[in-house]
Amino acid sequence: MLTVADISGVYVLPPTPCLPDAGGWEAVDSVDLDETARMTDWLIKPGVTGLGLFGTTGEGHSLLWTEKLRCAETVVEAAAGRVQIFGGVTALGTREVIHQMRGLRDVGVEGALVGLPLWQTPTIENAVGFFADLSAAVPDMAVMVYSNSWYFKFDFPLEFWSGLVDSAPTVVAAKVTHGFRNYREEVEATAGWINMIPGDPGIFIAWGLIGSAIDAVWSTQAALGPEPVVALLAAIRSGDAELVEEIIADFRAVPSYFPPGAMANRDHTDDFARYNTQVAKWRLNASGLIAAGPVRPPYTDLPESWKRQVELEVEGFAALRAKYAADAVEPVGLRD
């Protein structure tokens, strides 16, 4: 089983490719398994550590359980042990989450990417208890907390993380998406137990807070080509502040994928919270790198202003990737 010592490197959160004619509500077998296998191999080669399936950008909310299972089997086979694989299992209740964890574990998925149940607003007690139950029910599967405060109606306070350290031993990582106001304190409170993994663009904030102590990052943008993110983490780990700042400046020069004002409130009222899934599909299809296919219902709408902005991002990131793919970037795995 994966432990916190194994959590290191770049974790890419890719889309789940959809067959060209399977984007409607009537589809029962929508996953393009051939493209999934090709995508898996393509993402792994630049030196990433892991893949995170079936999150927001992976349409975990819109896939049937049977589709998840077949897709996971395909990724496990294509990865052939080269990377860690986490599978999203967020659901409305604990029993369904456990059912999916066990199913994914049985086909070779090593870890579960789990958000809080979505129906009620969680209390600290039932949020900690939820993850404690997962540890008790599936003690041989690592858990990565999906700490998205927008979607899960929870601020993920320090008491929550301390509670997990005490009660949920299989929680080894967190996909940090709840903000960085208390990030330094969270890292200190979970040291040696939970790796608090920053992602794009939070990596830049985390660098300013804890510097080269960062040894793992997650990224959805890396589905456009992992090389720049691999280079960034390698620079962070080297402690070369000048190089890190140079790479960050290169990232900041790439246009954002969302229009001005889309994240003004930093909560569920922002347009980002409405179009996150659609953007992931549009950017990959626009890039021509992954045939992501149509978005699964109900999240199928994307304004033209967003499409134009995504296309600017894709163009800018292609130039960024060309720069770093040309360099001999060494794979980013565990520290020596």
Phi and psi in degrees as GROMACS dihedral restraints (atoms count N, CA, C in turn):
[ dihedral_restraints ]
;  ai    aj    ak    al  type     phi  dphi    fc
    3     4     5     6     1   -65.5    20    10
    4     5     6     7     1   140.3    20    10
    6     7     8     9     1  -118.1    20    10
    7     8     9    10     1   175.6    20    10
    9    10    11    12     1   -61.7    20    10
   10    11    12    13     1   -28.0    20    10
   12    13    14    15     1   -66.8    20    10
   13    14    15    16     1   -21.4    20    10
   15    16    17    18     1   -84.9    20    10
   16    17    18    19     1   -12.8    20    10
   18    19    20    21     1   -86.3    20    10
   19    20    21    22     1   101.6    20    10
   21    22    23    24     1  -162.2    20    10
   22    23    24    25     1   140.8    20    10
   24    25    26    27     1   108.0    20    10
   25    26    27    28     1  -159.7    20    10
   27    28    29    30     1  -104.0    20    10
   28    29    30    31     1   126.7    20    10
   30    31    32    33     1  -111.9    20    10
   31    32    33    34     1   117.7    20    10
   33    34    35    36     1   -97.4    20    10
   34    35    36    37     1   135.8    20    10
   36    37    38    39     1  -109.7    20    10
   37    38    39    40     1    93.5    20    10
   39    40    41    42     1   -86.9    20    10
   40    41    42    43     1   169.2    20    10
   42    43    44    45     1   -74.5    20    10
   43    44    45    46     1   169.7    20    10
   45    46    47    48     1  -104.7    20    10
   46    47    48    49     1   105.4    20    10
   48    49    50    51     1   -55.4    20    10
   49    50    51    52     1   136.3    20    10
   51    52    53    54     1  -112.4    20    10
   52    53    54    55     1   137.3    20    10
   54    55    56    57     1   -58.8    20    10
   55    56    57    58     1   144.2    20    10
   57    58    59    60     1   -56.0    20    10
   58    59    60    61     1   -30.4    20    10
   60    61    62    63     1  -107.4    20    10
   61    62    63    64     1    20.3    20    10
   63    64    65    66     1  -121.2    20    10
   64    65    66    67     1    30.9    20    10
   66    67    68    69     1   -92.5    20    10
   67    68    69    70     1     5.6    20    10
   69    70    71    72     1   -96.3    20    10
   70    71    72    73     1   170.3    20    10
   72    73    74    75     1   -68.3    20    10
   73    74    75    76     1   -19.5    20    10
   75    76    77    78     1   -83.1    20    10
   76    77    78    79     1    -8.4    20    10
   78    79    80    81     1   -69.3    20    10
   79    80    81    82     1   136.6    20    10
   81    82    83    84     1  -118.9    20    10
   82    83    84    85     1    -4.5    20    10
   84    85    86    87     1  -148.3    20    10
   85    86    87    88     1    71.8    20    10
   87    88    89    90     1   -91.0    20    10
   88    89    90    91     1   -16.2    20    10
   90    91    92    93     1   -75.8    20    10
   91    92    93    94     1   129.2    20    10
   93    94    95    96     1   -82.8    20    10
   94    95    96    97     1    94.4    20    10
   96    97    98    99     1   -69.3    20    10
   97    98    99   100     1   -35.0    20    10
   99   100   101   102     1   -63.7    20    10
  100   101   102   103     1   -44.9    20    10
  102   103   104   105     1   -68.8    20    10
  103   104   105   106     1   -33.7    20    10
  105   106   107   108     1   -60.4    20    10
  106   107   108   109     1   -44.8    20    10
  108   109   110   111     1   -64.7    20    10
  109   110   111   112     1   -43.6    20    10
  111   112   113   114     1   -64.5    20    10
  112   113   114   115     1   -43.8    20    10
  114   115   116   117     1   -59.3    20    10
  115   116   117   118     1   -43.7    20    10
  117   118   119   120     1   -58.6    20    10
  118   119   120   121     1   -48.9    20    10
  120   121   122   123     1   -64.5    20    10
  121   122   123   124     1   -41.0    20    10
  123   124   125   126     1   -65.0    20    10
  124   125   126   127     1   -40.3    20    10
  126   127   128   129     1   -71.6    20    10
  127   128   129   130     1   -32.1    20    10
  129   130   131   132     1   -72.5    20    10
  130   131   132   133     1   -37.3    20    10
  132   133   134   135     1   -56.7    20    10
  133   134   135   136     1   -35.3    20    10
  135   136   137   138     1   -72.5    20    10
  136   137   138   139     1    -1.2    20    10
  138   139   140   141     1   104.8    20    10
  139   140   141   142     1    34.3    20    10
  141   142   143   144     1   -83.5    20    10
  142   143   144   145     1   162.7    20    10
  144   145   146   147     1   -93.5    20    10
  145   146   147   148     1   -36.6    20    10
  147   148   149   150     1  -153.8    20    10
  148   149   150   151     1   163.8    20    10
  150   151   152   153     1  -120.9    20    10
  151   152   153   154     1   138.5    20    10
  153   154   155   156     1  -113.7    20    10
  154   155   156   157     1   106.5    20    10
  156   157   158   159     1   -91.3    20    10
  157   158   159   160     1   154.7    20    10
  159   160   161   162     1    62.7    20    10
  160   161   162   163     1    32.1    20    10
  162   163   164   165     1   -86.5    20    10
  163   164   165   166     1  -151.4    20    10
  165   166   167   168     1   -64.5    20    10
  166   167   168   169     1   -50.2    20    10
  168   169   170   171     1   -72.0    20    10
  169   170   171   172     1   -19.9    20    10
  171   172   173   174     1   -90.1    20    10
  172   173   174   175     1     8.0    20    10
  174   175   176   177     1    57.3    20    10
  175   176   177   178     1    37.6    20    10
  177   178   179   180     1   -59.5    20    10
  178   179   180   181     1   -26.0    20    10
  180   181   182   183     1   -74.7    20    10
  181   182   183   184     1   -18.7    20    10
  183   184   185   186     1  -116.9    20    10
  184   185   186   187     1     0.6    20    10
  186   187   188   189     1   -92.3    20    10
  187   188   189   190     1   145.5    20    10
  189   190   191   192     1   -73.9    20    10
  190   191   192   193     1   153.3    20    10
  192   193   194   195     1   -59.0    20    10
  193   194   195   196     1   -40.7    20    10
  195   196   197   198     1   -63.2    20    10
  196   197   198   199     1   -34.4    20    10
  198   199   200   201     1   -68.7    20    10
  199   200   201   202     1   -42.4    20    10
  201   202   203   204     1   -56.3    20    10
  202   203   204   205     1   -47.0    20    10
  204   205   206   207     1   -64.2    20    10
  205   206   207   208     1   -44.8    20    10
  207   208   209   210     1   -66.9    20    10
  208   209   210   211     1   -39.2    20    10
  210   211   212   213     1   -63.9    20    10
  211   212   213   214     1   -44.8    20    10
  213   214   215   216     1   -60.5    20    10
  214   215   216   217     1   -42.6    20    10
  216   217   218   219     1   -58.6    20    10
  217   218   219   220     1   -41.8    20    10
  219   220   221   222     1   -64.5    20    10
  220   221   222   223     1   -44.2    20    10
  222   223   224   225     1   -65.4    20    10
  223   224   225   226     1   -43.8    20    10
  225   226   227   228     1   -59.1    20    10
  226   227   228   229     1   -44.4    20    10
  228   229   230   231     1   -65.3    20    10
  229   230   231   232     1   -44.4    20    10
  231   232   233   234     1   -69.0    20    10
  232   233   234   235     1   -34.9    20    10
  234   235   236   237     1   -71.8    20    10
  235   236   237   238     1   -32.0    20    10
  237   238   239   240     1    51.5    20    10
  238   239   240   241     1    41.9    20    10
  240   241   242   243     1    78.2    20    10
  241   242   243   244     1     6.0    20    10
  243   244   245   246     1   -79.3    20    10
  244   245   246   247     1   -22.9    20    10
  246   247   248   249     1  -140.5    20    10
  247   248   249   250     1   163.5    20    10
  249   250   251   252     1   -76.2    20    10
  250   251   252   253     1   146.4    20    10
  252   253   254   255     1  -126.8    20    10
  253   254   255   256     1   124.4    20    10
  255   256   257   258     1  -110.7    20    10
  256   257   258   259     1   138.5    20    10
  258   259   260   261     1  -119.7    20    10
  259   260   261   262     1   133.1    20    10
  261   262   263   264     1   -72.0    20    10
  262   263   264   265     1   132.3    20    10
  264   265   266   267     1  -134.0    20    10
  265   266   267   268     1    19.7    20    10
  267   268   269   270     1   -59.2    20    10
  268   269   270   271     1   132.8    20    10
  270   271   272   273     1  -150.2    20    10
  271   272   273   274     1  -178.0    20    10
  273   274   275   276     1   -80.7    20    10
  274   275   276   277     1   -17.1    20    10
  276   277   278   279     1  -147.2    20    10
  277   278   279   280     1   159.7    20    10
  279   280   281   282     1   -60.2    20    10
  280   281   282   283     1   -43.3    20    10
  282   283   284   285     1   -63.5    20    10
  283   284   285   286     1   -38.9    20    10
  285   286   287   288     1   -68.3    20    10
  286   287   288   289     1   -38.9    20    10
  288   289   290   291     1   -60.7    20    10
  289   290   291   292     1   -45.0    20    10
  291   292   293   294     1   -63.8    20    10
  292   293   294   295     1   -41.3    20    10
  294   295   296   297     1   -57.7    20    10
  295   296   297   298     1   -45.3    20    10
  297   298   299   300     1   -71.3    20    10
  298   299   300   301     1   -38.3    20    10
  300   301   302   303     1   -57.7    20    10
  301   302   303   304     1   -46.8    20    10
  303   304   305   306     1   -65.0    20    10
  304   305   306   307     1   -38.6    20    10
  306   307   308   309     1   -65.2    20    10
  307   308   309   310     1   -44.2    20    10
  309   310   311   312     1   -68.1    20    10
  310   311   312   313     1   -39.7    20    10
  312   313   314   315     1   -57.5    20    10
  313   314   315   316     1   -40.6    20    10
  315   316   317   318     1   -69.8    20    10
  316   317   318   319     1   -18.5    20    10
  318   319   320   321     1  -101.6    20    10
  319   320   321   322     1     8.2    20    10
  321   322   323   324     1   106.1    20    10
  322   323   324   325     1     4.0    20    10
  324   325   326   327     1   -75.0    20    10
  325   326   327   328     1   132.0    20    10
  327   328   329   330     1   -87.7    20    10
  328   329   330   331     1   -27.0    20    10
  330   331   332   333     1  -141.9    20    10
  331   332   333   334     1   158.4    20    10
  333   334   335   336     1  -111.3    20    10
  334   335   336   337     1   132.5    20    10
  336   337   338   339     1   -96.4    20    10
  337   338   339   340     1   114.6    20    10
  339   340   341   342     1  -131.4    20    10
  340   341   342   343     1   124.5    20    10
  342   343   344   345     1   -98.2    20    10
  343   344   345   346     1   170.7    20    10
  345   346   347   348     1   -73.0    20    10
  346   347   348   349     1   151.2    20    10
  348   349   350   351     1   -54.2    20    10
  349   350   351   352     1   142.9    20    10
  351   352   353   354     1   -93.7    20    10
  352   353   354   355     1    -7.5    20    10
  354   355   356   357     1   -75.2    20    10
  355   356   357   358     1   -60.9    20    10
  357   358   359   360     1   -99.1    20    10
  358   359   360   361     1   161.1    20    10
  360   361   362   363     1   -73.5    20    10
  361   362   363   364     1   123.5    20    10
  363   364   365   366     1   -70.7    20    10
  364   365   366   367     1   148.3    20    10
  366   367   368   369     1   -93.8    20    10
  367   368   369   370     1   164.2    20    10
  369   370   371   372     1   -61.0    20    10
  370   371   372   373     1   -39.6    20    10
  372   373   374   375     1   -61.3    20    10
  373   374   375   376     1   -49.1    20    10
  375   376   377   378     1   -79.7    20    10
  376   377   378   379     1   -20.9    20    10
  378   379   380   381     1   -68.8    20    10
  379   380   381   382     1   -47.2    20    10
  381   382   383   384     1   -65.8    20    10
  382   383   384   385     1   -42.4    20    10
  384   385   386   387     1   -61.6    20    10
  385   386   387   388     1   -35.2    20    10
  387   388   389   390     1   -58.9    20    10
  388   389   390   391     1   -50.5    20    10
  390   391   392   393     1   -71.1    20    10
  391   392   393   394     1   -31.2    20    10
  393   394   395   396     1   -63.1    20    10
  394   395   396   397     1   -39.3    20    10
  396   397   398   399     1   -64.2    20    10
  397   398   399   400     1   -39.0    20    10
  399   400   401   402     1   -63.2    20    10
  400   401   402   403     1   -40.6    20    10
  402   403   404   405     1   -63.2    20    10
  403   404   405   406     1   -39.8    20    10
  405   406   407   408     1   -71.3    20    10
  406   407   408   409     1   -37.6    20    10
  408   409   410   411     1   -79.4    20    10
  409   410   411   412     1   -35.1    20    10
  411   412   413   414     1  -131.3    20    10
  412   413   414   415     1    71.9    20    10
  414   415   416   417     1   -71.8    20    10
  415   416   417   418     1    -9.8    20    10
  417   418   419   420     1  -105.9    20    10
  418   419   420   421     1    22.9    20    10
  420   421   422   423     1  -135.2    20    10
  421   422   423   424     1   125.2    20    10
  423   424   425   426     1   -69.1    20    10
  424   425   426   427     1   153.6    20    10
  426   427   428   429     1  -125.5    20    10
  427   428   429   430     1   133.3    20    10
  429   430   431   432     1  -111.5    20    10
  430   431   432   433     1   119.3    20    10
  432   433   434   435     1   -73.5    20    10
  433   434   435   436     1   130.7    20    10
  435   436   437   438     1   -95.0    20    10
  436   437   438   439     1    95.4    20    10
  438   439   440   441     1   -93.4    20    10
  439   440   441   442     1    61.8    20    10
  441   442   443   444     1   -93.6    20    10
  442   443   444   445     1   106.8    20    10
  444   445   446   447     1   -70.2    20    10
  445   446   447   448     1   -27.2    20    10
  447   448   449   450     1   -64.9    20    10
  448   449   450   451     1   -48.9    20    10
  450   451   452   453     1   -82.3    20    10
  451   452   453   454     1   -31.4    20    10
  453   454   455   456     1  -104.9    20    10
  454   455   456   457     1     7.8    20    10
  456   457   458   459     1    56.2    20    10
  457   458   459   460     1    41.8    20    10
  459   460   461   462     1  -150.0    20    10
  460   461   462   463     1   140.3    20    10
  462   463   464   465     1   -88.9    20    10
  463   464   465   466     1    -7.1    20    10
  465   466   467   468     1    52.8    20    10
  466   467   468   469     1    61.0    20    10
  468   469   470   471     1   -71.2    20    10
  469   470   471   472     1   170.0    20    10
  471   472   473   474     1   -58.2    20    10
  472   473   474   475     1   -34.5    20    10
  474   475   476   477     1   -61.8    20    10
  475   476   477   478     1   -32.2    20    10
  477   478   479   480     1   -63.8    20    10
  478   479   480   481     1   -48.8    20    10
  480   481   482   483     1   -66.2    20    10
  481   482   483   484     1   -39.2    20    10
  483   484   485   486     1   -63.2    20    10
  484   485   486   487     1   -37.7    20    10
  486   487   488   489     1   -64.4    20    10
  487   488   489   490     1   -38.1    20    10
  489   490   491   492     1   -65.5    20    10
  490   491   492   493     1   -40.9    20    10
  492   493   494   495     1   -57.6    20    10
  493   494   495   496     1   -38.4    20    10
  495   496   497   498     1   -80.1    20    10
  496   497   498   499     1   -29.8    20    10
  498   499   500   501     1  -122.6    20    10
  499   500   501   502     1   -13.9    20    10
  501   502   503   504     1  -131.5    20    10
  502   503   504   505     1    79.1    20    10
  504   505   506   507     1   -67.5    20    10
  505   506   507   508     1   -17.5    20    10
  507   508   509   510     1   -85.2    20    10
  508   509   510   511     1    -7.1    20    10
  510   511   512   513     1   -77.1    20    10
  511   512   513   514     1   111.3    20    10
  513   514   515   516     1  -115.4    20    10
  514   515   516   517     1    -8.8    20    10
  516   517   518   519     1  -155.8    20    10
  517   518   519   520     1   161.9    20    10
  519   520   521   522     1  -138.2    20    10
  520   521   522   523     1   130.4    20    10
  522   523   524   525     1   -83.0    20    10
  523   524   525   526     1    97.1    20    10
  525   526   527   528     1   -72.6    20    10
  526   527   528   529     1   113.3    20    10
  528   529   530   531     1  -138.0    20    10
  529   530   531   532     1    18.6    20    10
  531   532   533   534     1  -107.5    20    10
  532   533   534   535     1     7.2    20    10
  534   535   536   537     1   105.9    20    10
  535   536   537   538     1   171.6    20    10
  537   538   539   540     1  -123.9    20    10
  538   539   540   541     1    17.5    20    10
  540   541   542   543     1   -59.7    20    10
  541   542   543   544     1   -39.1    20    10
  543   544   545   546     1  -116.6    20    10
  544   545   546   547     1    25.0    20    10
  546   547   548   549     1   -61.8    20    10
  547   548   549   550     1   -44.0    20    10
  549   550   551   552     1   -60.0    20    10
  550   551   552   553     1   -44.3    20    10
  552   553   554   555     1   -65.1    20    10
  553   554   555   556     1   -37.3    20    10
  555   556   557   558     1   -65.8    20    10
  556   557   558   559     1   -41.6    20    10
  558   559   560   561     1   -61.7    20    10
  559   560   561   562     1   -43.0    20    10
  561   562   563   564     1   -66.8    20    10
  562   563   564   565     1   -39.2    20    10
  564   565   566   567     1   -71.0    20    10
  565   566   567   568     1   -25.4    20    10
  567   568   569   570     1  -108.9    20    10
  568   569   570   571     1     6.5    20    10
  570   571   572   573     1   -54.7    20    10
  571   572   573   574     1   128.7    20    10
  573   574   575   576     1    84.2    20    10
  574   575   576   577     1    -5.0    20    10
  576   577   578   579     1  -121.4    20    10
  577   578   579   580     1   -47.1    20    10
  579   580   581   582     1  -133.9    20    10
  580   581   582   583     1   126.4    20    10
  582   583   584   585     1   -86.1    20    10
  583   584   585   586     1   115.4    20    10
  585   586   587   588     1   -85.9    20    10
  586   587   588   589     1    94.0    20    10
  588   589   590   591     1   -88.5    20    10
  589   590   591   592     1   117.2    20    10
  591   592   593   594     1   -81.2    20    10
  592   593   594   595     1   156.4    20    10
  594   595   596   597     1  -132.9    20    10
  595   596   597   598     1   176.8    20    10
  597   598   599   600     1   -69.1    20    10
  598   599   600   601     1   133.4    20    10
  600   601   602   603     1   -93.8    20    10
  601   602   603   604     1    13.4    20    10
  603   604   605   606     1   -65.3    20    10
  604   605   606   607     1   -16.1    20    10
  606   607   608   609     1   -56.4    20    10
  607   608   609   610     1   -38.9    20    10
  609   610   611   612     1   -65.4    20    10
  610   611   612   613     1   -38.7    20    10
  612   613   614   615     1   -68.6    20    10
  613   614   615   616     1   -45.0    20    10
  615   616   617   618     1   -60.9    20    10
  616   617   618   619     1   -37.4    20    10
  618   619   620   621     1   -58.9    20    10
  619   620   621   622     1   -41.7    20    10
  621   622   623   624     1   -68.2    20    10
  622   623   624   625     1   -22.7    20    10
  624   625   626   627     1   -93.7    20    10
  625   626   627   628     1   -42.3    20    10
  627   628   629   630     1  -127.6    20    10
  628   629   630   631     1     0.7    20    10
  630   631   632   633     1    57.3    20    10
  631   632   633   634     1  -134.6    20    10
  633   634   635   636     1   -74.5    20    10
  634   635   636   637     1     3.4    20    10
  636   637   638   639     1   -69.5    20    10
  637   638   639   640     1   -14.9    20    10
  639   640   641   642     1   -67.8    20    10
  640   641   642   643     1   123.6    20    10
  642   643   644   645     1  -128.3    20    10
  643   644   645   646     1     7.4    20    10
  645   646   647   648     1  -152.2    20    10
  646   647   648   649     1   143.5    20    10
  648   649   650   651     1  -139.6    20    10
  649   650   651   652     1   155.0    20    10
  651   652   653   654     1  -116.2    20    10
  652   653   654   655     1   158.4    20    10
  654   655   656   657     1  -158.5    20    10
  655   656   657   658     1   132.9    20    10
  657   658   659   660     1   -90.5    20    10
  658   659   660   661     1   -32.5    20    10
  660   661   662   663     1   -62.4    20    10
  661   662   663   664     1   -27.3    20    10
  663   664   665   666     1   -64.8    20    10
  664   665   666   667     1   -13.5    20    10
  666   667   668   669     1   -66.8    20    10
  667   668   669   670     1   -14.8    20    10
  669   670   671   672     1   -84.3    20    10
  670   671   672   673     1     3.7    20    10
  672   673   674   675     1   130.6    20    10
  673   674   675   676     1   113.5    20    10
  675   676   677   678     1   -74.5    20    10
  676   677   678   679     1   -12.9    20    10
  678   679   680   681     1   -54.4    20    10
  679   680   681   682     1   -45.4    20    10
  681   682   683   684     1   -63.1    20    10
  682   683   684   685     1   -37.3    20    10
  684   685   686   687     1   -70.5    20    10
  685   686   687   688     1   -39.5    20    10
  687   688   689   690     1   -59.7    20    10
  688   689   690   691     1   -43.4    20    10
  690   691   692   693     1   -64.9    20    10
  691   692   693   694     1   -39.9    20    10
  693   694   695   696     1   -62.6    20    10
  694   695   696   697     1   -47.9    20    10
  696   697   698   699     1   -65.0    20    10
  697   698   699   700     1   -39.0    20    10
  699   700   701   702     1   -60.3    20    10
  700   701   702   703     1   -40.0    20    10
  702   703   704   705     1   -67.4    20    10
  703   704   705   706     1   -41.4    20    10
  705   706   707   708     1   -59.5    20    10
  706   707   708   709     1   -45.8    20    10
  708   709   710   711     1   -67.7    20    10
  709   710   711   712     1   -27.3    20    10
  711   712   713   714     1   -73.1    20    10
  712   713   714   715     1   -19.5    20    10
  714   715   716   717     1    78.6    20    10
  715   716   717   718     1     8.9    20    10
  717   718   719   720     1   -82.0    20    10
  718   719   720   721     1    90.8    20    10
  720   721   722   723     1   -61.3    20    10
  721   722   723   724     1   -37.2    20    10
  723   724   725   726     1   -64.6    20    10
  724   725   726   727     1   -42.3    20    10
  726   727   728   729     1   -67.1    20    10
  727   728   729   730     1   -41.4    20    10
  729   730   731   732     1   -58.8    20    10
  730   731   732   733     1   -47.4    20    10
  732   733   734   735     1   -64.2    20    10
  733   734   735   736     1   -34.1    20    10
  735   736   737   738     1   -65.0    20    10
  736   737   738   739     1   -43.2    20    10
  738   739   740   741     1   -69.3    20    10
  739   740   741   742     1   -40.2    20    10
  741   742   743   744     1   -60.4    20    10
  742   743   744   745     1   -41.2    20    10
  744   745   746   747     1   -60.9    20    10
  745   746   747   748     1   -37.9    20    10
  747   748   749   750     1   -63.7    20    10
  748   749   750   751     1   -41.5    20    10
  750   751   752   753     1   -64.0    20    10
  751   752   753   754     1   -43.3    20    10
  753   754   755   756     1   -66.9    20    10
  754   755   756   757     1   -22.0    20    10
  756   757   758   759     1   -75.0    20    10
  757   758   759   760     1   -15.5    20    10
  759   760   761   762     1   -77.7    20    10
  760   761   762   763     1   129.6    20    10
  762   763   764   765     1   -58.0    20    10
  763   764   765   766     1   144.9    20    10
  765   766   767   768     1   -65.6    20    10
  766   767   768   769     1   153.8    20    10
  768   769   770   771     1   -86.4    20    10
  769   770   771   772     1    -2.1    20    10
  771   772   773   774     1  -120.1    20    10
  772   773   774   775     1   146.4    20    10
  774   775   776   777     1   -67.1    20    10
  775   776   777   778     1   161.9    20    10
  777   778   779   780     1   -54.8    20    10
  778   779   780   781     1   136.1    20    10
  780   781   782   783     1    86.8    20    10
  781   782   783   784     1    -4.4    20    10
  783   784   785   786     1   -69.2    20    10
  784   785   786   787     1   -20.2    20    10
  786   787   788   789     1  -125.5    20    10
  787   788   789   790     1    36.7    20    10
  789   790   791   792     1   -65.3    20    10
  790   791   792   793     1   -37.0    20    10
  792   793   794   795     1   -95.4    20    10
  793   794   795   796     1   -16.7    20    10
  795   796   797   798     1    56.3    20    10
  796   797   798   799     1    40.4    20    10
  798   799   800   801     1  -148.9    20    10
  799   800   801   802     1  -167.8    20    10
  801   802   803   804     1   -69.0    20    10
  802   803   804   805     1    -9.5    20    10
  804   805   806   807     1   -84.9    20    10
  805   806   807   808     1    -9.8    20    10
  807   808   809   810     1   -72.9    20    10
  808   809   810   811     1   150.5    20    10
  810   811   812   813     1   -63.1    20    10
  811   812   813   814     1   -28.3    20    10
  813   814   815   816     1   -56.5    20    10
  814   815   816   817     1   -40.9    20    10
  816   817   818   819     1   -67.7    20    10
  817   818   819   820     1   -18.7    20    10
  819   820   821   822     1   -89.8    20    10
  820   821   822   823     1   -25.7    20    10
  822   823   824   825     1  -124.0    20    10
  823   824   825   826     1    10.6    20    10
  825   826   827   828     1   -55.5    20    10
  826   827   828   829     1   -48.6    20    10
  828   829   830   831     1   -64.5    20    10
  829   830   831   832     1   -46.0    20    10
  831   832   833   834     1   -61.2    20    10
  832   833   834   835     1   -40.5    20    10
  834   835   836   837     1   -60.5    20    10
  835   836   837   838     1   -42.2    20    10
  837   838   839   840     1   -58.1    20    10
  838   839   840   841     1   -42.6    20    10
  840   841   842   843     1   -69.7    20    10
  841   842   843   844     1   -44.6    20    10
  843   844   845   846     1   -62.9    20    10
  844   845   846   847     1   -42.5    20    10
  846   847   848   849     1   -65.7    20    10
  847   848   849   850     1   -39.0    20    10
  849   850   851   852     1   -71.5    20    10
  850   851   852   853     1   -41.9    20    10
  852   853   854   855     1   -64.8    20    10
  853   854   855   856     1   -38.8    20    10
  855   856   857   858     1   -66.3    20    10
  856   857   858   859     1   -30.6    20    10
  858   859   860   861     1   -75.0    20    10
  859   860   861   862     1   -26.9    20    10
  861   862   863   864     1    76.4    20    10
  862   863   864   865     1     4.3    20    10
  864   865   866   867     1   -84.2    20    10
  865   866   867   868     1   -37.7    20    10
  867   868   869   870     1  -130.7    20    10
  868   869   870   871     1   129.2    20    10
  870   871   872   873     1   -82.2    20    10
  871   872   873   874     1    82.9    20    10
  873   874   875   876     1   -72.9    20    10
  874   875   876   877     1   -23.9    20    10
  876   877   878   879     1    76.7    20    10
  877   878   879   880     1  -172.4    20    10
  879   880   881   882     1   -71.4    20    10
  880   881   882   883     1   162.2    20    10
  882   883   884   885     1   -82.4    20    10
  883   884   885   886     1   139.9    20    10
  885   886   887   888     1   -80.6    20    10
  886   887   888   889     1   145.2    20    10
  888   889   890   891     1   -68.2    20    10
  889   890   891   892     1   151.3    20    10
  891   892   893   894     1   -94.8    20    10
  892   893   894   895     1    -0.3    20    10
  894   895   896   897     1   -90.4    20    10
  895   896   897   898     1    71.4    20    10
  897   898   899   900     1  -112.9    20    10
  898   899   900   901     1    -5.4    20    10
  900   901   902   903     1   -94.9    20    10
  901   902   903   904     1   140.1    20    10
  903   904   905   906     1  -151.0    20    10
  904   905   906   907     1   117.6    20    10
  906   907   908   909     1   -61.9    20    10
  907   908   909   910     1   154.2    20    10
  909   910   911   912     1   -60.1    20    10
  910   911   912   913     1   -34.4    20    10
  912   913   914   915     1   -62.0    20    10
  913   914   915   916     1   -36.4    20    10
  915   916   917   918     1   -69.9    20    10
  916   917   918   919     1   -42.2    20    10
  918   919   920   921     1   -59.9    20    10
  919   920   921   922     1   -43.5    20    10
  921   922   923   924     1   -63.9    20    10
  922   923   924   925     1   -40.6    20    10
  924   925   926   927     1   -67.1    20    10
  925   926   927   928     1   -40.0    20    10
  927   928   929   930     1   -61.2    20    10
  928   929   930   931     1   -40.8    20    10
  930   931   932   933     1   -64.2    20    10
  931   932   933   934     1   -33.4    20    10
  933   934   935   936     1   -66.3    20    10
  934   935   936   937     1   -42.0    20    10
  936   937   938   939     1   -61.8    20    10
  937   938   939   940     1   -46.2    20    10
  939   940   941   942     1   -58.5    20    10
  940   941   942   943     1   -43.4    20    10
  942   943   944   945     1   -63.8    20    10
  943   944   945   946     1   -44.2    20    10
  945   946   947   948     1   -66.9    20    10
  946   947   948   949     1   -39.1    20    10
  948   949   950   951     1   -71.1    20    10
  949   950   951   952     1   -31.0    20    10
  951   952   953   954     1   -60.5    20    10
  952   953   954   955     1   -40.4    20    10
  954   955   956   957     1   -67.2    20    10
  955   956   957   958     1   -40.2    20    10
  957   958   959   960     1   -62.4    20    10
  958   959   960   961     1   -44.6    20    10
  960   961   962   963     1   -64.5    20    10
  961   962   963   964     1   -39.5    20    10
  963   964   965   966     1   -58.7    20    10
  964   965   966   967     1   -37.1    20    10
  966   967   968   969     1   -65.8    20    10
  967   968   969   970     1   -46.4    20    10
  969   970   971   972     1   -87.4    20    10
  970   971   972   973     1   -24.5    20    10
  972   973   974   975     1   -70.2    20    10
  973   974   975   976     1   -25.0    20    10
  975   976   977   978     1   -74.2    20    10
  976   977   978   979     1   -21.6    20    10
  978   979   980   981     1   -83.2    20    10
  979   980   981   982     1   156.1    20    10
  981   982   983   984     1   -84.0    20    10
  982   983   984   985     1    79.9    20    10
  984   985   986   987     1   -81.2    20    10
  985   986   987   988     1   121.8    20    10
  987   988   989   990     1   -76.3    20    10
  988   989   990   991     1   146.5    20    10
  990   991   992   993     1   -55.4    20    10
  991   992   993   994     1   140.8    20    10
  993   994   995   996     1  -101.2    20    10
  994   995   996   997     1   103.8    20    10
  996   997   998   999     1  -121.2    20    10
  997   998   999  1000     1  -141.8    20    10
  999  1000  1001  1002     1   -70.7    20    10
 1000  1001  1002  1003     1   150.2    20    10
 1002  1003  1004  1005     1   -66.7    20    10
 1003  1004  1005  1006     1   152.7    20    10
